[in-house]
Amino acid sequence: MTKVVFDKIALSIVEKRISLSFLLISTGWITLFLMVTGPRAFPGLPGAVYLHDLFFLFNVAFLGTYLVYGNSIKIPFNYLTGLFFLYLLLVITIPLIGVIYYQDYVSWVLGDLRWIQIFALFLTLYYGYKERSSELMIKHAERFIWALLIFQIPIILVQALILITNFSPPFFMEYWYPGGSGGYGYYGQHIGRFAGAMNNASGLALLGGVGFTYSTLMIFHQPKFRYFLLFLLGVSIMIAAGNRAMLLGAPALAGLVILIRLAIQLKIKKKLLALVAISVPTLVGLFALLYHYNIGRIATSNRYQQIIDLVTGQATFHQISGRGDDRWLRPLTEAFEHWSPIGTLVNSSHALNHLPAFDSYFVFATAQAGPFIIVPFIILIGLILIKGISNYLYSVKKNWVFVLALTVPLLISSFTQNTMTGMAGRSMLALSVLFIVAMMVQRSGPSIKYASKK
């Protein structure tokens, strides 16, 4: 029966002379876009079904057709792809083991099963670009980032008007925040922070971090107007999200990578020197202005001093506010003492929802399954970063810029947010692995042409 369906799809594609790879690519990106920032409610759909689920059905149809009729369905398998597939297997099966172990909490694993969609989209885009150039994939990925960021702006402006002027929310805001409270704060704004169309401020900060990191690394090679514009867009979105970790971490890590590359090359262009001379004082002044008016919660309480005290050994987790005992250590204690010997097994945020929100994926994953999820995640992220940085330092391929632009903000966000429980974080991880796999298959990538040799 299934093969009959795929036969009909294949026949229709041939009759209309449509490229199957085109269908895989187009439906893959559209579905991924809706997964990351699509509406959380839509007329005629039940609560647990989203708009991207409907588009995902097209993905399944075209992917199934390719698997039946494609020339080759092999995927390069090495330590990186093997670890990625292992991580996917663990985050899907451990919650299911928890349901069997407790004979309850079936509804808690629905979000974990959406990892299957991420894996299917990974295959969809991989097979779509397999016989096409790496340059085309990078071009589409850049447009994807632009589309995600630009889409947030009108939603953020509406949320700002709601905060400042008691603006009456337009009807389309109900699709993302049903009733005003179906998500983050009131229609996506809370304590001066905004969530855009991401349903939470941390997801918006992740997008801003991706745009900022990519544009910063590209400006270093090609100081073009579009990258400066993307830089401003990324910074603006990070400020709107009010995520202090991203506001400090993304510039620090991106700057560190650039400094290392400069040290290796031992050459600095005149235009780059002029850019640094202009941008550094501007950024310092901008930070001082933001700190003075506490825009993006930059100056909230004494959190930065507490971090310094923690790092220098002058304070412990029990003494710092925001994170620490109640929000980081207590969940681990309760998970191991009151659930199973290795943790809650099922979604730890649901299992420990009587505790203050422990906004850290490292805490979330450890409380859920001890070392069995968090250790593969750390190794996977570490390998991606090592491979991305090492190749970026000695090559000028855009693939590696994208790998870093996706992975650096993902790592930063994971420290202070449950990033990998959302579709945005999951999508960024899958895309970073996809770019590396594409480099393995095609052994090339679009080179970055320097804007000036001076």
Helices and strands as residue ranges (DSSP letters): H 2-15, H 20-37, H 51-69, H 79-102, G 106-109, H 110-113, H 115-129, H 134-165, H 173-176, G 178-180, E 189-190, E 193-194, H 201-221, H 225-241, H 244-265, H 270-293, G 295-297, H 303-311, I 325-329, H 330-338, H 348-351, H 361-369, H 371-394, H 398-416, G 419-421, H 423-442
